[in-house]
Amino acid sequence: MEPRDIFQIGLLLLAVCVVPALVFVGTSYGRDRAMAWKIIAAGMTAPWIVGATVKLYLQSLNRPTLPWSYFLNGQTLLFMIPMSVWFSIPFFVLAVLHGRVIAARPFMKIESYRGRFWLTMCVCAGGVIGVCHSFVSVFWVFDPLYILLPLWAAYLPDMLIGFVVGVAVGRRVDRRRAELPSHR
């Protein structure tokens, strides 16, 4: 594949995936914009941080890896932006749900905003843990075909575990809040 083809694919993916996703999130995350952008940033950067860490670890073991110039040239960087959006689809959904559903009103019998905040944080942490599990194996033996797979489906179970833990934590925060003398 020539660099020109990679550039065209990157622009196409940018136009088809990134711009509509950012417009959708920009108009639909409701009341808590800063939190939504933090969730999206965690989802978009986690795969690349894991990949760089795996590369550094493999280099310390003197195992062959692709050179940094392979990842940091113009065509590859243009291709990485849409891939980051592709990898972070569950985080975009979580950001929208946080703004429109979770933060806006009582959710899953969690009354306080602080409890719902912890619910969202647990789901996000579960997603980041799932990203680490998935992308360590992807970047350990890197094959460009992995990028085309819906790898985000591999960390949905971790986000579900984070949701269950988050509901428990959020309800616990509400119980603790109700026990305080100022809330009686």
Helices and strands as residue ranges (DSSP letters): H 3-13, I 14-18, H 19-28, H 33-60, H 68-71, H 74-87, H 89-97, I 98-102, H 113-140, G 144-148, G 151-155, H 156-179, G 181-183
